[in-house]
Every structure is written in C-alpha cells, then in structure tokens.
Amino acid sequence: MIPLRDDSPTHRFPIMTVAIIIVNAAVYFLWQSQIGLEESVSLAAFVPDEFTTALARSRPAPWRDLFTSMFMHGGLMHLVGNLWFLWIFGDNVESECGSLRYVMFYLLCGVAATLAHVWGDPHSPVPLVGASGAISGVLGAYLVQHPKAQVWTLIPMGFFTRIVDIPAFVFLFIWIGLQIFSQVASGPSGGGGVAYLAHIAGFVAGMVLIFVFRAGRSEQVWVEQ
C-alpha cells in the first residue's frame, strides 16, 4: 500500500518536516552518492557490535552514529520511500508538537528504534542506516492523534490496481502488522537487510512520546490566531 495523501488539516506549514526531507536528500545526493555507499557507511553508519563492544570494554561508544545513521540511506528507493511517508504523515505531527518539540520527538524516536535493534541483535556487524525508525515514530504518533483520518491509498494489484480511501487506523494497523509479522518470521537479526524491530520500536515510541511532545491547548490557540 502506498499512501498518496490524507484529509487531516494542519495549523502551520511543516517547516521542520520539509527541512528533515531536504537534509536527508542532501546527505544522499551530495555526500553518499559522491563518495560511494561503502565509504559513507564506514564513516557514519551505526554498527551494533561496535557499540556494544565499546560499552562492554568501557571505551567511548559511537553515540554520534546513533544520529548520523538516521540521515543516511542504502539506496534511492530506500530514500524515496522513507521521505514520502514522512511527507504524508509528518506535517500533522509537527503541527501538533510545534517545530522544536517535533525535532526532539523525531530524534528520540530514531534513537529508541536503533537501541531496540541493538537489543535484538547486540553483536550484529551489519551497519544500520536510514530514517525508518524515526519515521515509524511519526506514524505511531499519527495513529494516536488522527485514527479516523482518511488516507488516499494506492493498492498495487497488477491490472487491478486501485486507489481507495482507508481510515488511518486501518492503514497503520496493517503497516505495523506487516512489520511484526516480518520480524517474527525473520528472527532477531531481521531479514532481507530490513531492521523490522527498529520499525516496531520506533512506532511504539511515537505512540508514547506524542503525549509528552504535543503542544498544549494554549499553544494551539496562539497558532490559530
């Protein structure tokens, strides 16, 4: 299923959502594509085994990589898919959080997702890159805030491809259900190079953290004026 748009209005231009999209695209096209995927991964991706080994030996852990890896991608389709979901769902979450809180929310969801991946496979030597964990947090927050919104969705079915309106809670339940099924089927280390556990953890983190980061009534009144 591919979301095309939703019908939930926003109170402000999603400046930080757009900024995050631009930064991710710039990192990919202006840095990763220029120096090569392998070298960029070696410089700034997150490797669970390096992290846990550093902690076990009381050495400085690569905390920086928790954040740099969130803005890297393993290929063009990986980038486009992530940023499209962020564009569709991020504006509403940003509108309700406010720009600064939204950035903090986004980064914390990404960190929670990455640490969950480490917990699931602490000695994996496979580098982790991508905004999926943080964006999963945005999806979790959207589910909490807009469960009844309608999502205009493309359902590819060969010659029978259709575009239908689906309630957000149905769309997102199907999405997270697929992540859970894939995680169970593939085991702790994930499958096909996809960190499903990170997606699940980011989604749950978003559902919880939105209650902390969403704006109060007073800010909503100020914004609408």
N, CA, C and O of each residue as an XYZ file, in Angstrom:
900
protein
N       0.840     -1.192      0.000
C       0.000      0.000      0.000
C       0.879      1.248      0.000
O       1.865      1.331      0.733
N       0.509      2.204     -0.824
C       1.279      3.448     -0.923
C       0.355      4.620     -0.599
O      -0.598      4.865     -1.339
N       0.612      5.353      0.491
C      -0.238      6.497      0.807
C       0.020      7.637     -0.178
O       1.168      7.931     -0.511
N      -1.048      8.269     -0.635
C      -0.917      9.375     -1.580
C      -1.203     10.722     -0.935
O      -0.574     11.722     -1.281
N      -2.132     10.757     -0.016
C      -2.435     11.977      0.746
C      -3.381     11.603      1.872
O      -3.931     10.502      1.889
N      -3.571     12.527      2.820
C      -4.570     12.337      3.863
C      -5.479     13.559      3.904
O      -5.196     14.576      3.269
N      -6.562     13.454      4.650
C      -7.519     14.556      4.682
C      -7.494     15.324      6.000
O      -8.420     16.078      6.299
N      -6.436     15.133      6.788
C      -6.354     15.807      8.078
C      -5.649     17.159      7.908
O      -4.493     17.195      7.489
N      -6.332     18.279      8.229
C      -5.721     19.600      8.030
C      -4.630     19.885      9.056
O      -4.590     19.265     10.119
N      -3.755     20.816      8.737
C      -2.702     21.246      9.660
C      -2.864     22.723      9.974
O      -3.546     23.452      9.254
N      -2.226     23.160     11.064
C      -2.344     24.543     11.513
C      -1.152     25.403     11.103
O      -1.160     26.616     11.311
N      -0.136     24.781     10.526
C       1.076     25.526     10.189
C       1.807     24.837      9.047
O       1.604     23.651      8.786
N       2.658     25.597      8.372
C       3.491     25.000      7.336
C       4.512     24.082      8.002
O       5.151     24.491      8.972
N       4.684     22.862      7.516
C       5.568     21.895      8.176
C       7.046     22.158      7.869
O       7.693     21.373      7.176
N       7.558     23.246      8.383
C       8.907     23.686      8.013
C       9.972     22.668      8.409
O      10.919     22.445      7.656
N       9.827     22.042      9.595
C      10.852     21.103     10.029
C      10.726     19.763      9.296
O      11.731     19.091      9.063
N       9.520     19.375      8.938
C       9.360     18.168      8.122
C      10.053     18.366      6.780
O      10.773     17.487      6.306
N       9.829     19.522      6.176
C      10.486     19.832      4.903
C      12.005     19.888      5.093
O      12.755     19.398      4.248
N      12.460     20.487      6.207
C      13.899     20.586      6.469
C      14.524     19.202      6.620
O      15.610     18.951      6.097
N      13.849     18.306      7.330
C      14.367     16.946      7.504
C      14.445     16.225      6.164
O      15.406     15.505      5.893
N      13.429     16.424      5.329
C      13.442     15.826      3.993
C      14.616     16.361      3.185
O      15.312     15.594      2.520
N      14.838     17.661      3.237
C      15.934     18.269      2.481
C      17.284     17.763      2.976
O      18.165     17.461      2.171
N      17.454     17.669      4.289
C      18.728     17.202      4.848
C      18.999     15.767      4.420
O      20.112     15.443      4.007
N      17.983     14.899      4.516
C      18.170     13.507      4.096
C      18.540     13.411      2.616
O      19.439     12.660      2.237
N      17.835     14.182      1.789
C      18.125     14.159      0.354
C      19.520     14.696      0.070
O      20.240     14.157     -0.771
N      19.903     15.769      0.777
C      21.220     16.364      0.569
C      22.329     15.402      0.979
O      23.332     15.270      0.278
N      22.150     14.733      2.111
C      23.158     13.761      2.562
C      23.335     12.671      1.513
O      24.457     12.257      1.220
N      22.228     12.213      0.954
C      22.318     11.124     -0.019
C      22.948     11.580     -1.335
O      23.883     10.953     -1.834
N      22.426     12.679     -1.893
C      22.869     13.093     -3.229
C      24.194     13.852     -3.215
O      24.981     13.730     -4.153
N      24.450     14.631     -2.166
C      25.639     15.471     -2.139
C      26.811     14.845     -1.390
O      27.941     15.321     -1.494
N      26.544     13.772     -0.632
C      27.640     13.140      0.104
C      27.743     11.650     -0.208
O      28.759     11.194     -0.732
N      26.698     10.893      0.112
C      26.788      9.445     -0.096
C      27.030      9.082     -1.563
O      27.875      8.241     -1.868
N      26.287      9.718     -2.461
C      26.443      9.389     -3.878
C      27.796      9.816     -4.421
O      28.297      9.241     -5.386
N      28.383     10.829     -3.794
C      29.665     11.341     -4.273
C      30.842     10.481     -3.819
O      31.758     10.219     -4.599
N      30.821     10.044     -2.566
C      31.965      9.278     -2.068
C      31.732      7.769     -2.161
O      32.663      6.984     -1.982
N      30.496      7.367     -2.441
C      30.178      5.953     -2.550
C      29.510      5.418     -1.302
O      29.812      5.850     -0.189
N      28.602      4.477     -1.491
C      27.837      3.933     -0.372
C      28.734      3.257      0.654
O      28.566      3.457      1.856
N      29.681      2.461      0.187
C      30.529      1.703      1.110
C      31.334      2.626      2.014
O      31.406      2.399      3.222
N      31.942      3.664      1.443
C      32.751      4.572      2.257
C      31.887      5.386      3.214
O      32.268      5.592      4.367
N      30.729      5.850      2.748
C      29.859      6.639      3.622
C      29.365      5.803      4.793
O      29.260      6.298      5.916
N      29.063      4.541      4.533
C      28.623      3.645      5.603
C      29.731      3.432      6.618
O      29.479      3.417      7.823
N      30.949      3.268      6.142
C      32.069      3.055      7.064
C      32.340      4.278      7.928
O      32.882      4.152      9.026
N      31.972      5.451      7.448
C      32.232      6.693      8.176
C      31.146      7.050      9.183
O      31.448      7.588     10.248
N      29.880      6.759      8.862
C      28.822      7.331      9.694
C      27.638      6.416      9.969
O      26.672      6.857     10.590
N      27.673      5.164      9.534
C      26.578      4.241      9.847
C      26.711      3.751     11.286
O      27.762      3.903     11.908
N      25.646      3.168     11.803
C      25.651      2.633     13.166
C      25.818      1.124     13.108
O      25.049      0.430     12.442
N      26.839      0.614     13.816
C      27.114     -0.826     13.843
C      26.887     -1.332     15.266
O      27.641     -0.963     16.167
N      25.870     -2.167     15.496
C      25.572     -2.635     16.852
C      26.763     -3.253     17.568
O      26.979     -2.974     18.748
N      27.543     -4.087     16.883
C      28.664     -4.748     17.547
C      29.710     -3.750     18.037
O      30.267     -3.920     19.122
N      29.977     -2.721     17.254
C      30.931     -1.697     17.687
C      30.415     -0.972     18.929
O      31.185     -0.650     19.834
N      29.126     -0.722     18.964
C      28.520     -0.012     20.088
C      28.573     -0.842     21.369
O      29.025     -0.361     22.408
N      28.109     -2.092     21.290
C      28.081     -2.930     22.495
C      29.484     -3.305     22.965
O      29.733     -3.402     24.166
N      30.393     -3.513     22.025
C      31.771     -3.829     22.405
C      32.423     -2.661     23.131
O      33.132     -2.855     24.119
N      32.184     -1.452     22.642
C      32.730     -0.261     23.295
C      32.176     -0.110     24.706
O      32.923      0.222     25.626
N      30.891     -0.346     24.890
C      30.303     -0.249     26.226
C      30.861     -1.320     27.152
O      31.155     -1.045     28.315
N      31.007     -2.545     26.640
C      31.498     -3.647     27.466
C      32.932     -3.423     27.918
O      33.323     -3.867     28.998
N      33.712     -2.739     27.100
C      35.125     -2.505     27.430
C      35.374     -1.118     27.992
O      36.519     -0.677     28.102
N      34.300     -0.435     28.347
C      34.375      0.910     28.943
C      35.137      1.887     28.056
O      35.866      2.755     28.538
N      34.952      1.726     26.753
C      35.535      2.662     25.792
C      34.456      3.632     25.327
O      33.268      3.340     25.463
N      34.847      4.779     24.782
C      33.836      5.709     24.264
C      32.989      5.048     23.182
O      33.515      4.567     22.178
N      31.689      5.028     23.392
C      30.778      4.417     22.416
C      30.498      5.399     21.284
O      30.532      6.612     21.489
N      30.226      4.884     20.105
C      29.958      5.759     18.952
C      28.539      6.349     19.002
O      27.695      6.051     18.156
N      28.304      7.190     20.014
C      26.973      7.779     20.168
C      26.614      8.653     18.968
O      25.445      8.752     18.596
N      27.616      9.281     18.366
C      27.354     10.139     17.209
C      26.646      9.379     16.103
O      25.776      9.914     15.416
N      27.038      8.105     15.940
C      26.475      7.313     14.846
C      24.987      7.033     15.032
O      24.285      6.746     14.062
N      24.497      7.116     16.281
C      23.068      6.974     16.516
C      22.287      8.006     15.708
O      21.188      7.734     15.226
N      22.875      9.196     15.569
C      22.186     10.298     14.892
C      22.566     10.395     13.415
O      21.699     10.610     12.567
N      23.849     10.240     13.100
C      24.253     10.361     11.692
C      23.609      9.285     10.823
O      23.265      9.532      9.667
N      23.447      8.085     11.389
C      22.864      6.992     10.613
C      21.413      7.256     10.238
O      20.916      6.698      9.259
N      20.720      8.109     11.015
C      19.314      8.435     10.736
C      19.139      9.241      9.462
O      18.038      9.313      8.915
N      20.209      9.843      8.991
C      20.125     10.712      7.817
C      20.819     10.095      6.602
O      21.085     10.779      5.614
N      21.107      8.799      6.688
C      21.735      8.079      5.588
C      20.780      7.018      5.057
O      19.870      6.584      5.763
N      20.989      6.603      3.811
C      20.128      5.585      3.214
C      20.940      4.633      2.348
O      22.019      4.963      1.855
N      20.374      3.431      2.183
C      21.090      2.403      1.461
C      20.847      2.399     -0.034
O      21.405      1.561     -0.741
N      20.037      3.305     -0.530
C      19.760      3.379     -1.959
C      18.668      4.391     -2.233
O      18.035      4.900     -1.308
N      18.449      4.682     -3.502
C      17.487      5.714     -3.875
C      16.056      5.342     -3.470
O      15.327      6.191     -2.958
N      15.646      4.097     -3.690
C      14.294      3.700     -3.329
C      14.084      3.723     -1.825
O      13.001      4.065     -1.350
N      15.117      3.362     -1.076
C      15.068      3.449      0.385
C      14.819      4.902      0.806
O      13.986      5.171      1.672
N      15.532      5.810      0.199
C      15.389      7.237      0.488
C      13.990      7.735      0.127
O      13.316      8.352      0.952
N      13.559      7.469     -1.097
C      12.275      7.988     -1.583
C      11.115      7.434     -0.757
O      10.204      8.175     -0.387
N      11.147      6.144     -0.470
C      10.071      5.539      0.319
C       9.956      6.155      1.697
O       8.857      6.485      2.142
N      11.084      6.313      2.376
C      11.067      6.913      3.712
C      10.554      8.347      3.683
O       9.689      8.717      4.476
N      11.080      9.143      2.782
C      10.733     10.563      2.772
C       9.296     10.786      2.316
O       8.660     11.755      2.731
N       8.779      9.905      1.472
C       7.384     10.037      1.063
C       6.452      9.813      2.257
O       5.507     10.577      2.453
N       6.707      8.789      3.045
C       5.896      8.551      4.242
C       6.007      9.730      5.205
O       5.012     10.132      5.808
N       7.207     10.284      5.355
C       7.387     11.433      6.236
C       6.584     12.623      5.736
O       5.984     13.338      6.538
N       6.560     12.848      4.426
C       5.812     13.968      3.844
C       4.308     13.811      4.077
O       3.621     14.785      4.385
N       3.802     12.596      3.931
C       2.367     12.364      4.078
C       1.911     12.526      5.532
O       0.875     13.138      5.789
N       2.676     11.985      6.477
C       2.226     11.934      7.859
C       2.910     12.936      8.798
O       2.386     13.237      9.870
N       4.062     13.444      8.403
C       4.823     14.288      9.311
C       4.230     15.654      9.553
O       4.394     16.207     10.641
N       3.533     16.228      8.558
C       3.033     17.593      8.720
C       2.038     17.704      9.863
O       2.052     18.689     10.602
N       1.173     16.702     10.018
C       0.194     16.748     11.103
C       0.849     16.621     12.472
O       0.463     17.308     13.417
N       1.829     15.749     12.574
C       2.513     15.566     13.853
C       3.295     16.827     14.211
O       3.288     17.252     15.367
N       3.961     17.423     13.241
C       4.671     18.675     13.504
C       3.707     19.781     13.915
O       4.008     20.561     14.818
N       2.561     19.853     13.268
C       1.577     20.879     13.586
C       1.138     20.795     15.044
O       0.895     21.817     15.685
N       1.038     19.582     15.560
C       0.560     19.401     16.919
C       1.664     19.508     17.963
O       1.395     19.829     19.121
N       2.904     19.242     17.561
C       4.020     19.325     18.500
C       4.617     20.728     18.563
O       5.068     21.160     19.624
N       4.623     21.438     17.445
C       5.440     22.642     17.325
C       6.792     22.221     16.774
O       7.229     21.092     16.997
N       7.446     23.106     16.069
C       8.640     22.732     15.307
C       9.779     22.199     16.173
O      10.361     21.165     15.847
N      10.107     22.882     17.264
C      11.234     22.447     18.094
C      10.940     21.115     18.761
O      11.771     20.207     18.730
N       9.756     20.991     19.368
C       9.405     19.726     20.016
C       9.343     18.594     19.005
O       9.685     17.453     19.316
N       8.909     18.910     17.801
C       8.820     17.886     16.752
C      10.200     17.318     16.418
O      10.351     16.106     16.269
N      11.186     18.171     16.302
C      12.543     17.695     16.006
C      13.045     16.801     17.130
O      13.627     15.747     16.874
N      12.822     17.217     18.380
C      13.240     16.402     19.526
C      12.502     15.065     19.518
O      13.100     14.017     19.759
N      11.207     15.111     19.242
C      10.397     13.891     19.161
C      10.945     12.960     18.074
O      11.118     11.763     18.308
N      11.213     13.500     16.911
C      11.702     12.723     15.768
C      13.023     12.036     16.115
O      13.185     10.840     15.868
N      13.957     12.781     16.681
C      15.264     12.214     17.006
C      15.170     11.151     18.097
O      15.849     10.127     18.020
N      14.342     11.380     19.106
C      14.198     10.397     20.177
C      13.576      9.103     19.665
O      13.969      8.012     20.079
N      12.614      9.227     18.773
C      12.036      8.009     18.181
C      13.099      7.242     17.403
O      13.153      6.013     17.458
N      13.943      7.972     16.681
C      15.015      7.325     15.940
C      16.010      6.627     16.841
O      16.452      5.518     16.541
N      16.367      7.268     17.947
C      17.292      6.662     18.905
C      16.673      5.424     19.534
O      17.331      4.390     19.654
N      15.401      5.525     19.939
C      14.712      4.371     20.531
C      14.681      3.204     19.559
O      14.886      2.056     19.955
N      14.427      3.490     18.290
C      14.384      2.437     17.276
C      15.741      1.756     17.130
O      15.824      0.529     17.061
N      16.799      2.553     17.083
C      18.140      1.995     16.921
C      18.550      1.162     18.126
O      19.119      0.082     17.967
N      18.266      1.654     19.332
C      18.628      0.907     20.540
C      17.848     -0.393     20.646
O      18.362     -1.390     21.154
N      16.608     -0.388     20.170
C      15.833     -1.633     20.147
C      16.466     -2.641     19.192
O      16.502     -3.838     19.474
N      16.962     -2.149     18.068
C      17.657     -3.024     17.115
C      18.912     -3.612     17.764
O      19.228     -4.784     17.558
N      19.617     -2.808     18.536
C      20.804     -3.298     19.249
C      20.402     -4.367     20.256
O      21.061     -5.401     20.367
N      19.337     -4.122     20.977
C      18.852     -5.095     21.959
C      18.510     -6.425     21.289
O      18.786     -7.493     21.835
N      17.913     -6.351     20.113
C      17.522     -7.565     19.408
C      18.694     -8.351     18.849
O      18.633     -9.578     18.767
N      19.752     -7.667     18.465
C      20.915     -8.343     17.867
C      22.174     -7.549     18.238
O      22.755     -6.871     17.390
N      22.592     -7.636     19.505
C      23.644     -6.739     20.015
C      25.002     -6.887     19.350
O      25.797     -5.948     19.381
N      25.291     -8.022     18.759
C      26.616     -8.219     18.163
C      26.563     -8.306     16.639
O      27.438     -8.894     16.005
N      25.528     -7.714     16.071
C      25.446     -7.697     14.614
C      26.536     -6.806     14.030
O      26.709     -5.672     14.478
N      27.270     -7.299     13.042
C      28.286     -6.478     12.394
C      27.723     -5.684     11.213
O      28.451     -4.945     10.549
N      26.423     -5.843     10.958
C      25.803     -5.207      9.785
C      25.488     -3.741     10.101
O      24.775     -3.471     11.067
N      25.993     -2.805      9.325
C      25.712     -1.384      9.564
C      24.235     -1.065      9.395
O      23.557     -1.634      8.540
N      23.749     -0.151     10.218
C      22.354      0.271     10.175
C      22.282      1.704      9.669
O      22.943      2.590     10.212
N      21.488      1.935      8.636
C      21.271      3.286      8.117
C      19.792      3.465      7.807
O      19.068      2.497      7.576
N      19.358      4.716      7.807
C      18.001      5.008      7.374
C      17.183      5.766      8.407
O      17.433      5.690      9.610
N      16.204      6.494      7.902
C      15.303      7.286      8.747
C      14.075      6.488      9.160
O      13.179      7.041      9.797
N      14.004      5.204      8.817
C      12.789      4.423      9.031
C      12.341      4.394     10.483
O      11.146      4.499     10.761
N      13.275      4.255     11.411
C      12.904      4.181     12.824
C      12.248      5.458     13.305
O      11.219      5.423     13.979
N      12.848      6.593     12.956
C      12.287      7.878     13.354
C      10.937      8.116     12.685
O      10.006      8.605     13.325
N      10.825      7.777     11.405
C       9.576      7.972     10.678
C       8.505      7.021     11.196
O       7.324      7.368     11.192
N       8.890      5.837     11.639
C       7.936      4.942     12.283
C       7.339      5.594     13.521
O       6.159      5.409     13.822
N       8.157      6.357     14.236
C       7.647      7.106     15.385
C       6.593      8.122     14.973
O       5.599      8.312     15.674
N       6.808      8.771     13.842
C       5.821      9.713     13.307
C       4.517      8.979     12.987
O       3.434      9.498     13.256
N       4.612      7.788     12.423
C       3.412      7.010     12.118
C       2.663      6.631     13.401
O       1.435      6.687     13.448
N       3.407      6.249     14.430
C       2.769      5.913     15.702
C       2.041      7.100     16.295
O       0.933      6.965     16.814
N       2.669      8.269     16.217
C       2.033      9.484     16.727
C       0.787      9.830     15.925
O      -0.222     10.252     16.491
N       0.854      9.653     14.618
C      -0.297      9.937     13.757
C      -1.466      9.023     14.110
O      -2.616      9.462     14.130
N      -1.177      7.756     14.387
C      -2.231      6.829     14.771
C      -2.948      7.301     16.024
O      -4.174      7.235     16.107
N      -2.182      7.779     17.000
C      -2.780      8.255     18.250
C      -3.616      9.503     18.021
O      -4.703      9.641     18.582
N      -3.111     10.406     17.198
C      -3.742     11.717     17.026
C      -4.851     11.732     15.976
O      -5.818     12.481     16.115
N      -4.727     10.924     14.935
C      -5.669     11.001     13.809
C      -6.137      9.612     13.355
O      -6.011      9.284     12.175
N      -6.668      8.801     14.254
C      -7.042      7.440     13.856
C      -8.160      7.395     12.815
O      -8.251      6.434     12.052
N      -9.005      8.416     12.774
C     -10.149      8.400     11.864
C      -9.919      9.188     10.576
O     -10.812      9.280      9.734
N      -8.721      9.755     10.422
C      -8.410     10.453      9.174
C      -8.468      9.456      8.009
O      -8.228      8.261      8.183
N      -8.786      9.968      6.841
C      -8.830      9.123      5.651
C      -7.512      9.258      4.884
O      -7.034     10.365      4.633
N      -6.946      8.130      4.523
C      -5.692      8.104      3.775
C      -5.991      7.598      2.375
O      -6.411      6.454      2.197
N      -5.775      8.446      1.386
C      -5.967      8.085     -0.024
C      -4.807      7.177     -0.410
O      -3.658      7.619     -0.435
N      -5.092      5.924     -0.709
C      -4.065      4.883     -0.783
C      -4.071      4.171     -2.127
O      -5.120      3.768     -2.629
N      -2.892      4.026     -2.694
C      -2.710      3.239     -3.911
C      -2.437      1.801     -3.522
O      -1.508      1.525     -2.762
N      -3.242      0.880     -4.038
C      -3.070     -0.545     -3.757
C      -2.680     -1.239     -5.058
O      -3.542     -1.525     -5.889
N      -1.373     -1.516     -5.245
C      -0.928     -2.165     -6.483
C      -1.395     -3.621     -6.544
O      -1.070     -4.420     -5.666
N      -2.151     -3.956     -7.577
C      -2.637     -5.323     -7.754
C      -2.579     -5.697     -9.229
O      -3.523     -6.272     -9.770
N      -1.448     -5.360     -9.887
C      -1.326     -5.662    -11.304
C      -2.312     -4.849    -12.123
O      -2.355     -3.623    -12.024
N      -3.103     -5.540    -12.932
C      -4.105     -4.862    -13.766
C      -5.249     -4.294    -12.936
O      -6.017     -3.464    -13.423
N      -5.368     -4.734    -11.687
C      -6.479     -4.312    -10.847
C      -6.046     -3.290     -9.800
O      -6.681     -3.178     -8.751
N      -4.988     -2.554    -10.065
C      -4.522     -1.516     -9.151
C      -5.639     -0.500     -8.895
O      -6.314     -0.046     -9.818
N      -5.812     -0.160     -7.615
C      -6.896      0.735     -7.246
C      -6.392      1.817     -6.295
O      -5.385      1.644     -5.609
N      -7.116      2.937     -6.271
C      -6.887      3.991     -5.288
C      -8.138      4.078     -4.429
O      -9.233      4.310     -4.941
N      -7.975      3.889     -3.117
C      -9.116      3.872     -2.204
C      -8.825      4.728     -0.987
O      -7.668      4.958     -0.638
N      -9.888      5.200     -0.342
C      -9.761      5.891      0.941
C      -9.805      4.859      2.052
O     -10.744      4.068      2.135
N      -8.792      4.864      2.903
C      -8.710      3.929      4.020
C      -8.569      4.727      5.308
O      -7.762      5.656      5.351
N      -9.318      4.406      6.360
C      -9.098      5.078      7.644
C      -7.651      4.898      8.104
O      -7.058      3.836      7.916
N      -7.098      5.935      8.702
C      -5.691      5.886      9.100
C      -5.396      4.724     10.030
O      -4.337      4.104      9.938
N      -6.342      4.422     10.941
C      -6.061      3.338     11.880
C      -5.977      1.996     11.160
O      -5.226      1.118     11.585
N      -6.737      1.823     10.073
C      -6.663      0.583      9.302
C      -5.328      0.523      8.550
O      -4.631     -0.491      8.579
N      -4.991      1.618      7.883
C      -3.726      1.672      7.134
C      -2.542      1.382      8.055
O      -1.673      0.576      7.723
N      -2.512      2.042      9.209
C      -1.357      1.921     10.099
C      -1.345      0.592     10.855
O      -0.273      0.070     11.159
N      -2.514      0.042     11.161
C      -2.549     -1.290     11.762
C      -2.010     -2.337     10.783
O      -1.280     -3.247     11.176
N      -2.373     -2.199      9.519
C      -1.840     -3.120      8.513
C      -0.329     -2.952      8.405
O       0.410     -3.935      8.340
N       0.125     -1.694      8.386
C       1.563     -1.434      8.255
C       2.339     -2.033      9.424
O       3.312     -2.755      9.210
N       1.922     -1.744     10.658
C       2.671     -2.256     11.807
C       2.504     -3.769     11.919
O       3.406     -4.460     12.391
N       1.349     -4.289     11.485
C       1.169     -5.734     11.487
C       2.153     -6.433     10.571
O       2.670     -7.500     10.902
N       2.412     -5.832      9.420
C       3.394     -6.397      8.495
C       4.797     -6.362      9.085
O       5.587     -7.280      8.866
N       5.110     -5.304      9.833
C       6.432     -5.223     10.471
C       6.589     -6.309     11.531
O       7.634     -6.954     11.625
N       5.536     -6.503     12.327
C       5.588     -7.522     13.375
C       5.696     -8.914     12.762
O       6.505     -9.731     13.203
N       4.880     -9.181     11.747
C       4.938    -10.484     11.080
C       6.328    -10.738     10.499
O       6.880    -11.827     10.648
N       6.884     -9.728      9.840
C       8.203     -9.880      9.217
C       9.282    -10.101     10.259
O      10.211    -10.879     10.041
N       9.164     -9.413     11.402
C      10.148     -9.586     12.469
C      10.085    -10.997     13.039
O      11.119    -11.637     13.234
N       8.883    -11.480     13.304
C       8.720    -12.830     13.847
C       9.232    -13.867     12.849
O       9.876    -14.844     13.230
N       8.940    -13.643     11.579
C       9.344    -14.607     10.557
C      10.851    -14.629     10.332
O      11.418    -15.672     10.006
N      11.498    -13.478     10.507
C      12.925    -13.383     10.184
C      13.837    -13.593     11.377
O      15.021    -13.876     11.192
N      13.325    -13.463     12.604
C      14.159    -13.659     13.775
C      14.820    -12.377     14.237
O      14.601    -11.323     13.639
N      15.632    -12.442     15.296
C      16.213    -11.250     15.923
C      17.022    -10.377     14.982
O      17.018     -9.154     15.124
N      17.705    -10.966     14.040
C      18.590    -10.187     13.171
C      17.875     -9.568     11.986
O      18.508     -8.928     11.146
N      16.546     -9.751     11.906
C      15.806     -9.190     10.780
C      15.983    -10.032      9.535
O      16.594    -11.100      9.577
N      15.448     -9.550      8.429
C      15.568    -10.311      7.198
C      15.636     -9.393      6.000
O      15.030     -8.321      5.990
N      16.371     -9.813      4.995
C      16.463     -9.030      3.777
C      17.096     -7.669      3.979
O      16.867     -6.754      3.187
N      17.884     -7.523      5.023
C      18.534     -6.241      5.271
C      17.614     -5.192      5.871
O      17.970     -4.014      5.905
N      16.434     -5.593      6.346
C      15.472     -4.646      6.913
C      15.418     -4.820      8.428
O      15.255     -5.939      8.916
N      15.554     -3.724      9.176
C      15.537     -3.772     10.640
C      14.101     -3.614     11.133
O      13.701     -2.538     11.578
N      13.333     -4.693     11.049
C      11.917     -4.624     11.404
C      11.713     -4.256     12.873
O      10.782     -3.521     13.205
N      12.575     -4.762     13.747
C      12.429     -4.457     15.169
C      12.576     -2.955     15.417
O      11.905     -2.400     16.287
N      13.446     -2.303     14.659
C      13.602     -0.853     14.778
C      12.315     -0.143     14.368
O      11.926      0.843     14.994
N      11.661     -0.630     13.332
C      10.393     -0.038     12.907
C       9.348     -0.166     14.015
O       8.643      0.793     14.329
N       9.257     -1.353     14.597
C       8.262     -1.607     15.644
C       8.527     -0.723     16.853
O       7.610     -0.102     17.391
N       9.793     -0.670     17.280
C      10.137      0.128     18.454
C       9.918      1.614     18.206
O       9.437      2.325     19.088
N      10.267      2.089     17.009
C      10.032      3.490     16.688
C       8.551      3.821     16.715
O       8.157      4.879     17.206
N       7.733      2.925     16.193
C       6.275      3.118     16.169
C       5.714      3.211     17.584
O       4.928      4.109     17.886
N       6.117      2.288     18.448
C       5.653      2.303     19.840
C       6.156      3.554     20.561
O       5.414      4.181     21.318
N       7.411      3.910     20.323
C       7.962      5.125     20.941
C       7.157      6.352     20.536
O       6.879      7.220     21.363
N       6.784      6.422     19.265
C       5.987      7.546     18.796
C       4.631      7.611     19.455
O       4.157      8.696     19.793
N       3.988      6.447     19.648
C       2.685      6.404     20.304
C       2.757      6.902     21.740
O       1.806      7.499     22.245
N       3.884      6.656     22.395
C       4.049      7.080     23.787
C       4.527      8.529     23.878
O       3.971      9.323     24.637
N       5.552      8.866     23.110
C       6.177     10.182     23.227
C       5.286     11.321     22.746
O       5.477     12.464     23.161
N       4.320     11.034     21.882
C       3.452     12.110     21.409
C       2.700     12.754     22.566
O       2.370     13.937     22.498
N       2.423     11.998     23.628
C       1.729     12.568     24.776
C       2.610     13.553     25.527
O       2.103     14.439     26.216
N       3.915     13.408     25.401
C       4.869     14.312     26.050
C       5.138     15.535     25.185
O       5.261     16.646     25.699
N       5.230     15.334     23.878
C       5.711     16.393     22.991
C       4.628     17.187     22.275
O       4.926     18.248     21.724
N       3.398     16.724     22.259
C       2.375     17.501     21.569
C       2.098     18.789     22.323
O       2.190     18.835     23.549
N       1.761     19.829     21.584
C       1.569     21.151     22.159
C       0.328     21.174     23.044
O      -0.632     20.437     22.820
N       0.374     22.056     24.073
C      -0.773     22.228     24.947
C      -1.828     23.112     24.307
O      -1.622     23.663     23.226
N      -2.936     23.236     24.973
C      -4.066     23.998     24.462
C      -3.699     25.447     24.178
O      -4.156     26.027     23.193
N      -2.862     26.042     25.052
C      -2.527     27.459     24.896
C      -1.761     27.711     23.605
O      -1.989     28.724     22.944
N      -0.843     26.796     23.230
C      -0.080     26.998     22.014
C      -0.956     26.825     20.788
O      -0.778     27.529     19.795
N      -1.909     25.885     20.847
C      -2.805     25.695     19.719
C      -3.611     26.963     19.458
O      -3.816     27.337     18.303
N      -4.074     27.635     20.528
C      -4.838     28.862     20.377
C      -3.973     29.934     19.751
O      -4.425     30.653     18.860
N      -2.720     30.052     20.210
C      -1.809     31.060     19.675
C      -1.522     30.822     18.188
O      -1.469     31.770     17.405
N      -1.338     29.561     17.802
C      -1.047     29.241     16.423
C      -2.228     29.598     15.524
O      -2.039     30.150     14.441
N      -3.432     29.287     15.966
C      -4.604     29.508     15.134
C      -4.930     30.999     14.981
O      -5.592     31.377     14.014
N      -4.490     31.836     15.890
C      -4.684     33.266     15.751
C      -3.827     33.820     14.636
O      -3.859     35.022     14.371
